[in-house]
């Protein structure tokens, strides 16, 4: 596994803790749309697309309000 895959997995795991239940699916949809519009997007742009709402999950983790959704 390379660094991008490791970071992608970590972002996905973090976003599962978001206060917004739709965030995990929304995050993946955003990445899919990026790749449709720009198939040659670099890793930085892919990471930005995947994690663009990550602050909602990080705020919950910092407050100890985590929840795990089924994968």
KOLVEX-147918 format. One line per field, with one value per residue: z, y, x of N, C-alpha, C, O, CB in turn; residue number from 1; residue in three letters. Coordinates in Angstrom, 3 decimals. Glycine has a CB too. Example, Ala and Ser with C-alpha at 12.3 -4.5 7.8 and 13.67 -1.06 7.14 Angstrom:
n_Z: 7.800 / 7.080
n_Y: -5.690 / -2.250
n_X: 13.190 / 12.850
ca_Z: 7.800 / 7.140
ca_Y: -4.500 / -1.060
ca_X: 12.300 / 13.670
c_Z: 7.800 / 7.870
c_Y: -3.300 / 0.030
c_X: 13.200 / 12.900
o_Z: 8.465 / 8.039
o_Y: -3.319 / 1.138
o_X: 14.236 / 13.409
cb_Z: 9.046 / 5.725
cb_Y: -4.473 / -0.598
cb_X: 11.308 / 14.084
i: 1 / 2
aa: ALA / SER
! end
This chain:
n_Z: 0.000 / -0.812 / 0.123 / -0.558 / -0.582 / 2.100 / 3.383 / 2.246 / 3.327 / 6.037 / 6.039 / 5.203 / 7.371 / 9.441 / 8.562 / 8.845 / 11.388 / 11.345 / 12.179 / 10.387 / 8.816 / 6.097 / 5.187 / 4.758 / 2.328 / 0.694 / 0.594 / -0.840 / -3.223 / -4.097 / -4.676 / -6.759 / -8.682 / -9.133 / -10.415 / -12.698 / -13.962 / -14.108 / -14.945 / -14.696 / -12.288 / -9.684 / -6.735 / -4.537 / -5.126 / -5.193 / -2.516 / -1.315 / -2.344 / -1.247 / 1.506 / 2.049 / 3.845 / 6.323 / 8.750 / 10.244 / 11.302 / 12.710 / 14.682 / 16.252 / 17.086 / 18.654 / 20.748 / 21.839 / 20.849 / 19.151 / 16.680 / 15.192 / 11.998 / 10.122 / 7.729
n_Y: -1.175 / 2.230 / 5.628 / 7.367 / 5.644 / 4.862 / 7.335 / 7.971 / 5.918 / 6.616 / 9.141 / 8.408 / 6.797 / 8.694 / 10.487 / 8.963 / 9.516 / 11.857 / 14.420 / 14.637 / 12.386 / 11.749 / 12.367 / 10.411 / 9.093 / 11.314 / 12.347 / 10.337 / 10.466 / 13.021 / 12.689 / 10.811 / 12.389 / 14.336 / 12.747 / 12.056 / 14.513 / 15.332 / 13.199 / 12.926 / 14.003 / 15.083 / 13.560 / 15.291 / 16.859 / 14.863 / 14.043 / 16.419 / 16.589 / 14.285 / 14.775 / 17.189 / 18.017 / 17.297 / 18.552 / 18.495 / 15.929 / 15.821 / 17.753 / 16.431 / 14.185 / 15.414 / 16.286 / 13.942 / 12.696 / 10.477 / 8.232 / 5.120 / 4.052 / 1.380 / -0.222
n_X: 0.840 / 0.534 / 1.510 / -0.626 / -2.879 / -2.869 / -3.349 / -5.829 / -7.429 / -7.256 / -8.493 / -11.085 / -11.843 / -11.832 / -13.815 / -16.070 / -16.868 / -18.251 / -20.651 / -22.624 / -24.563 / -24.505 / -21.978 / -19.795 / -20.557 / -20.932 / -18.341 / -16.950 / -18.409 / -17.714 / -15.010 / -15.268 / -16.603 / -14.656 / -12.728 / -14.122 / -14.371 / -11.752 / -9.688 / -6.943 / -6.215 / -4.056 / -2.535 / -2.760 / -5.019 / -6.963 / -6.939 / -7.770 / -10.379 / -11.582 / -11.371 / -12.678 / -14.703 / -13.830 / -13.476 / -15.811 / -15.919 / -13.523 / -13.900 / -15.826 / -14.368 / -12.422 / -13.951 / -14.705 / -16.941 / -17.431 / -18.682 / -19.268 / -19.927 / -21.417 / -19.373
ca_Z: 0.000 / -0.871 / 1.034 / -0.916 / -0.098 / 3.560 / 3.745 / 1.840 / 4.349 / 7.282 / 5.836 / 5.197 / 8.749 / 10.205 / 8.106 / 9.380 / 12.679 / 11.133 / 12.713 / 9.247 / 8.404 / 4.664 / 4.839 / 4.130 / 0.928 / 0.009 / 0.385 / -1.951 / -4.446 / -4.523 / -5.318 / -8.034 / -9.622 / -9.506 / -11.383 / -13.964 / -14.579 / -14.282 / -14.714 / -14.407 / -11.063 / -8.880 / -5.422 / -3.637 / -5.436 / -4.757 / -1.055 / -1.005 / -2.651 / -0.291 / 2.878 / 2.085 / 4.997 / 7.425 / 10.024 / 11.040 / 12.020 / 13.632 / 15.829 / 17.089 / 17.710 / 19.690 / 21.867 / 22.298 / 20.398 / 17.957 / 16.430 / 14.079 / 11.096 / 9.418 / 6.465
ca_Y: 0.000 / 3.434 / 6.714 / 7.868 / 4.684 / 4.963 / 8.578 / 7.827 / 5.090 / 7.388 / 10.164 / 7.727 / 6.390 / 9.902 / 11.057 / 8.148 / 10.101 / 13.155 / 14.645 / 14.570 / 10.979 / 11.611 / 12.749 / 9.382 / 8.894 / 12.584 / 12.430 / 9.438 / 11.007 / 14.170 / 12.131 / 10.223 / 13.471 / 14.898 / 11.871 / 12.159 / 15.798 / 15.465 / 11.862 / 13.015 / 14.784 / 14.592 / 13.030 / 16.386 / 17.216 / 13.744 / 14.119 / 17.579 / 16.238 / 13.287 / 15.282 / 18.594 / 18.299 / 16.501 / 19.285 / 18.089 / 14.705 / 16.112 / 18.438 / 15.417 / 13.371 / 16.218 / 16.373 / 12.594 / 12.342 / 9.652 / 7.116 / 4.304 / 3.557 / 0.166 / 0.058
ca_X: 0.000 / 1.355 / 1.121 / -1.952 / -3.880 / -2.887 / -4.013 / -7.230 / -8.075 / -7.340 / -9.529 / -12.384 / -12.144 / -12.133 / -15.089 / -17.170 / -17.247 / -18.885 / -21.993 / -23.535 / -24.542 / -24.255 / -20.611 / -18.947 / -20.959 / -20.674 / -16.901 / -16.598 / -19.012 / -16.913 / -13.817 / -15.677 / -16.859 / -13.358 / -12.075 / -14.869 / -14.064 / -10.303 / -9.128 / -5.511 / -6.010 / -2.938 / -2.905 / -3.153 / -6.398 / -7.802 / -7.014 / -8.607 / -11.771 / -12.046 / -11.404 / -13.083 / -15.579 / -13.282 / -13.511 / -16.981 / -15.557 / -12.425 / -14.490 / -16.469 / -13.319 / -11.775 / -14.885 / -15.010 / -18.292 / -17.282 / -19.609 / -18.794 / -20.965 / -21.013 / -18.666
c_Z: 0.000 / 0.060 / 0.729 / -0.387 / 1.421 / 4.012 / 3.392 / 2.882 / 5.657 / 7.181 / 5.890 / 6.605 / 9.599 / 9.842 / 8.572 / 10.728 / 12.544 / 11.776 / 11.623 / 8.686 / 6.927 / 4.284 / 4.234 / 2.651 / 0.120 / -0.328 / -0.801 / -3.267 / -4.988 / -5.224 / -6.676 / -9.082 / -10.058 / -10.597 / -12.717 / -14.711 / -14.897 / -13.986 / -14.349 / -13.145 / -10.250 / -7.490 / -4.467 / -3.872 / -5.017 / -3.245 / -0.639 / -1.248 / -1.596 / 1.101 / 3.046 / 3.234 / 6.270 / 8.773 / 10.874 / 11.854 / 13.049 / 14.864 / 16.785 / 17.795 / 18.856 / 20.943 / 22.416 / 21.886 / 19.141 / 17.880 / 15.227 / 13.283 / 10.474 / 8.098 / 5.311
c_Y: 1.247 / 4.518 / 7.244 / 6.937 / 4.724 / 6.204 / 8.537 / 7.017 / 5.845 / 8.470 / 9.522 / 7.307 / 7.596 / 10.445 / 10.219 / 8.670 / 11.430 / 13.211 / 14.546 / 13.147 / 10.764 / 11.859 / 11.633 / 9.153 / 10.150 / 12.727 / 11.563 / 9.925 / 12.185 / 13.697 / 11.531 / 11.302 / 14.144 / 14.062 / 11.827 / 13.426 / 15.973 / 14.117 / 11.862 / 13.818 / 14.196 / 14.174 / 14.125 / 16.783 / 16.114 / 13.771 / 15.279 / 17.268 / 15.297 / 13.875 / 16.681 / 18.955 / 17.616 / 17.225 / 18.893 / 16.835 / 14.973 / 16.835 / 17.437 / 14.559 / 14.126 / 16.320 / 14.999 / 12.108 / 11.473 / 8.616 / 6.376 / 3.823 / 2.255 / 0.527 / -0.603
c_X: 0.892 / 0.806 / -0.273 / -3.034 / -3.991 / -3.642 / -5.498 / -7.996 / -8.258 / -8.417 / -10.907 / -12.789 / -12.536 / -13.500 / -16.274 / -17.662 / -17.967 / -20.269 / -23.051 / -23.485 / -24.211 / -22.801 / -19.760 / -19.281 / -20.652 / -19.192 / -16.465 / -17.188 / -18.211 / -15.644 / -14.167 / -15.943 / -15.568 / -12.715 / -12.817 / -14.477 / -12.589 / -9.640 / -7.645 / -5.210 / -4.865 / -3.424 / -3.366 / -4.608 / -7.366 / -8.001 / -7.910 / -10.079 / -12.334 / -12.243 / -11.948 / -14.023 / -15.076 / -13.373 / -14.711 / -16.672 / -14.468 / -12.951 / -15.129 / -15.425 / -12.665 / -12.645 / -15.257 / -16.384 / -18.227 / -18.391 / -19.076 / -19.976 / -20.501 / -20.361 / -19.350
o_Z: 0.726 / 0.699 / 1.651 / 0.201 / 1.966 / 4.916 / 4.160 / 3.273 / 6.309 / 8.132 / 6.555 / 6.985 / 10.390 / 10.726 / 8.679 / 11.168 / 13.554 / 11.902 / 11.912 / 8.134 / 6.553 / 3.146 / 3.262 / 1.821 / -1.008 / -1.417 / -1.659 / -4.313 / -6.200 / -6.252 / -7.643 / -10.239 / -11.230 / -11.586 / -13.757 / -15.926 / -15.840 / -12.901 / -13.758 / -12.949 / -10.140 / -7.125 / -3.667 / -2.917 / -4.540 / -2.756 / 0.282 / -0.445 / -1.109 / 1.799 / 4.077 / 3.567 / 7.197 / 9.822 / 12.102 / 12.989 / 14.142 / 15.976 / 18.001 / 18.974 / 19.907 / 22.058 / 23.359 / 22.510 / 18.167 / 18.891 / 14.334 / 13.832 / 10.313 / 7.434 / 4.173
o_Y: 1.307 / 4.338 / 7.542 / 7.401 / 4.630 / 6.137 / 9.017 / 7.398 / 5.727 / 8.689 / 10.039 / 7.446 / 7.518 / 10.825 / 10.740 / 8.308 / 12.069 / 12.200 / 14.388 / 12.743 / 9.711 / 11.583 / 11.890 / 9.035 / 10.063 / 13.178 / 12.010 / 9.815 / 12.328 / 14.250 / 11.727 / 11.151 / 14.485 / 14.597 / 11.586 / 13.415 / 16.676 / 13.917 / 10.903 / 14.266 / 12.978 / 14.406 / 13.901 / 17.017 / 16.398 / 13.548 / 15.145 / 17.643 / 15.500 / 13.508 / 17.312 / 20.136 / 17.391 / 16.582 / 18.952 / 16.709 / 14.408 / 16.564 / 17.573 / 14.240 / 13.549 / 16.426 / 14.902 / 11.201 / 11.746 / 8.193 / 6.983 / 3.252 / 2.047 / 1.482 / -0.478
o_X: 1.884 / -0.230 / -1.033 / -4.011 / -5.091 / -4.475 / -6.331 / -9.099 / -9.296 / -9.167 / -11.804 / -13.952 / -13.476 / -14.268 / -17.385 / -18.753 / -18.264 / -20.959 / -24.237 / -22.461 / -23.694 / -22.422 / -19.050 / -18.379 / -20.167 / -18.838 / -15.704 / -16.548 / -18.050 / -15.255 / -13.431 / -15.553 / -15.410 / -12.216 / -12.204 / -14.279 / -12.225 / -9.094 / -7.150 / -4.080 / -4.721 / -4.576 / -4.274 / -5.348 / -8.465 / -9.108 / -8.716 / -10.933 / -13.446 / -13.188 / -11.714 / -14.125 / -15.854 / -13.349 / -14.641 / -17.132 / -14.494 / -12.499 / -14.992 / -15.579 / -12.386 / -12.135 / -16.043 / -16.934 / -18.929 / -18.951 / -18.486 / -20.919 / -19.299 / -20.767 / -18.899
cb_Z: 1.221 / -2.311 / 0.955 / -2.442 / -0.559 / 4.114 / 3.050 / 0.448 / 4.595 / 7.612 / 4.483 / 4.276 / 9.378 / 9.967 / 6.581 / 9.522 / 13.534 / 9.639 / 13.390 / 8.145 / 8.700 / 3.902 / 6.047 / 4.885 / 0.829 / 0.878 / 1.657 / -1.661 / -4.181 / -3.316 / -4.417 / -7.843 / -9.007 / -8.284 / -10.817 / -13.704 / -13.684 / -13.351 / -15.934 / -15.581 / -10.216 / -8.763 / -4.814 / -3.836 / -6.926 / -5.183 / -0.438 / -1.845 / -4.044 / -0.227 / 3.433 / 0.800 / 4.697 / 7.132 / 9.767 / 10.124 / 11.037 / 12.938 / 15.364 / 16.245 / 16.674 / 19.155 / 21.441 / 23.775 / 20.124 / 17.943 / 16.192 / 14.571 / 9.999 / 9.185 / 6.530
cb_Y: -0.007 / 3.958 / 7.853 / 8.022 / 3.263 / 4.986 / 9.758 / 7.152 / 3.827 / 8.028 / 10.897 / 6.501 / 5.673 / 10.968 / 11.172 / 6.692 / 10.287 / 13.453 / 16.010 / 15.633 / 10.357 / 12.556 / 13.261 / 8.068 / 8.541 / 13.768 / 12.003 / 8.013 / 11.439 / 15.067 / 11.063 / 9.358 / 14.495 / 14.985 / 10.471 / 12.146 / 16.907 / 16.585 / 11.023 / 13.634 / 14.825 / 15.673 / 12.284 / 17.611 / 17.504 / 12.404 / 14.278 / 18.790 / 15.590 / 12.136 / 15.246 / 18.947 / 17.840 / 16.147 / 20.786 / 17.839 / 13.627 / 16.957 / 19.466 / 14.530 / 12.963 / 17.619 / 17.109 / 12.533 / 13.616 / 8.964 / 7.610 / 3.114 / 4.600 / -0.762 / -0.404
cb_X: -0.959 / 1.428 / 2.129 / -2.081 / -3.527 / -1.459 / -3.340 / -7.332 / -7.261 / -5.977 / -9.329 / -12.342 / -10.932 / -11.069 / -15.103 / -16.726 / -16.027 / -18.991 / -22.071 / -23.155 / -25.867 / -25.137 / -19.935 / -19.089 / -22.472 / -21.136 / -16.155 / -17.085 / -20.457 / -16.557 / -13.169 / -16.927 / -17.796 / -12.430 / -11.960 / -16.395 / -14.511 / -9.726 / -9.327 / -4.791 / -7.303 / -1.840 / -1.734 / -2.231 / -6.545 / -7.178 / -5.604 / -8.178 / -11.872 / -11.066 / -10.058 / -13.738 / -17.016 / -11.831 / -13.535 / -18.202 / -15.094 / -11.338 / -15.531 / -17.401 / -12.258 / -11.462 / -16.137 / -14.894 / -19.124 / -15.914 / -21.098 / -17.951 / -21.301 / -22.216 / -17.220
i: 1 / 2 / 3 / 4 / 5 / 6 / 7 / 8 / 9 / 10 / 11 / 12 / 13 / 14 / 15 / 16 / 17 / 18 / 19 / 20 / 21 / 22 / 23 / 24 / 25 / 26 / 27 / 28 / 29 / 30 / 31 / 32 / 33 / 34 / 35 / 36 / 37 / 38 / 39 / 40 / 41 / 42 / 43 / 44 / 45 / 46 / 47 / 48 / 49 / 50 / 51 / 52 / 53 / 54 / 55 / 56 / 57 / 58 / 59 / 60 / 61 / 62 / 63 / 64 / 65 / 66 / 67 / 68 / 69 / 70 / 71
aa: UNK / UNK / UNK / UNK / UNK / UNK / UNK / UNK / UNK / UNK / UNK / UNK / UNK / UNK / UNK / UNK / UNK / UNK / UNK / UNK / UNK / UNK / UNK / UNK / UNK / UNK / UNK / UNK / UNK / UNK / UNK / UNK / UNK / UNK / UNK / UNK / UNK / UNK / UNK / UNK / UNK / UNK / UNK / UNK / UNK / UNK / UNK / UNK / UNK / UNK / UNK / UNK / UNK / UNK / UNK / UNK / UNK / UNK / UNK / UNK / UNK / UNK / UNK / UNK / UNK / UNK / UNK / UNK / UNK / UNK / UNK
! end
